[in-house]
């Protein structure tokens, strides 16, 4: 069976740090930056554990600002 590897990109400038994507992620891939903020003053989401991403897109589905894109790659 093929293994699926995922990757998440976050539009950091638009992210308002609501934490919904972090909570929705079943593999604890995402987290909020603790010390960095965007131009609007929010702690934004990032891939804290990229090797754990399975590309399920749960984070993108719950993002109220649609600033998350998920990519999937099928590994043989």
Backbone torsions as a table, in degrees:
resi	resn	phi	psi	omega
1	UNK	NA	141.1	-178.1
2	UNK	-74.9	145.0	176.9
3	UNK	-97.4	140.8	-180.0
4	UNK	-108.6	128.0	177.4
5	UNK	-109.9	134.0	-178.8
6	UNK	-112.5	161.5	175.3
7	UNK	-144.2	140.3	-177.9
8	UNK	-120.5	134.4	171.8
9	UNK	-117.3	136.1	-179.5
10	UNK	-117.6	129.4	173.6
11	UNK	-76.3	93.5	-172.8
12	UNK	-60.4	-32.3	-178.9
13	UNK	-69.1	-30.4	-178.8
14	UNK	-93.1	-18.0	-176.6
15	UNK	-67.4	132.3	179.8
16	UNK	-106.0	10.1	174.6
17	UNK	64.8	37.5	-177.6
18	UNK	-73.2	-16.4	175.9
19	UNK	76.7	2.8	-179.7
20	UNK	-64.4	-39.6	-179.8
21	UNK	-66.8	-37.4	179.7
22	UNK	-64.3	-42.9	179.7
23	UNK	-69.0	-37.2	-176.7
24	UNK	-74.7	-20.8	-175.8
25	UNK	-71.1	119.0	-178.3
26	UNK	-75.3	-13.8	-176.6
27	UNK	-112.9	10.2	-179.3
28	UNK	54.3	42.9	178.9
29	UNK	-78.6	-38.6	-174.4
30	UNK	-97.7	153.4	174.9
31	UNK	-152.7	168.9	175.1
32	UNK	-98.0	139.9	175.5
33	UNK	-64.2	129.0	-176.5
34	UNK	-85.2	-34.6	-174.9
35	UNK	-107.1	-13.5	-178.6
36	UNK	-106.4	146.3	175.4
37	UNK	-130.1	157.6	176.9
38	UNK	-85.2	-173.6	-177.9
39	UNK	-63.6	-22.3	179.5
40	UNK	-90.8	-2.0	176.6
41	UNK	90.7	14.0	-178.6
42	UNK	-101.1	145.4	169.4
43	UNK	-75.7	124.6	-173.5
44	UNK	-103.0	160.7	-179.6
45	UNK	-79.1	151.4	176.1
46	UNK	-154.3	166.4	179.0
47	UNK	-82.0	97.6	-179.5
48	UNK	-78.9	-27.7	-177.0
49	UNK	-134.7	69.1	-171.6
50	UNK	-61.7	-30.2	-178.8
51	UNK	-69.8	-14.7	-179.4
52	UNK	-87.9	-12.8	-174.9
53	UNK	-65.5	129.8	178.9
54	UNK	-108.3	1.8	177.1
55	UNK	72.3	29.6	-176.2
56	UNK	-73.5	-21.4	178.5
57	UNK	70.1	16.0	176.6
58	UNK	-61.4	-36.9	-179.9
59	UNK	-63.7	-43.3	-179.2
60	UNK	-68.2	-34.1	-179.4
61	UNK	-67.3	-33.7	-177.2
62	UNK	-93.1	-8.4	-177.8
63	UNK	-68.5	116.0	-177.4
64	UNK	-72.1	-17.3	-178.6
65	UNK	-105.9	3.8	179.0
66	UNK	50.4	45.7	-179.4
67	UNK	-106.4	16.3	179.5
68	UNK	-120.5	131.9	173.3
69	UNK	-120.4	139.4	-178.9
70	UNK	-119.0	134.2	178.1
71	UNK	-119.0	144.8	178.6
72	UNK	-121.5	142.6	175.6
73	UNK	-131.1	127.1	179.1
74	UNK	-89.3	121.1	178.0
75	UNK	-98.9	140.8	-177.9
76	UNK	-90.7	NA	NA
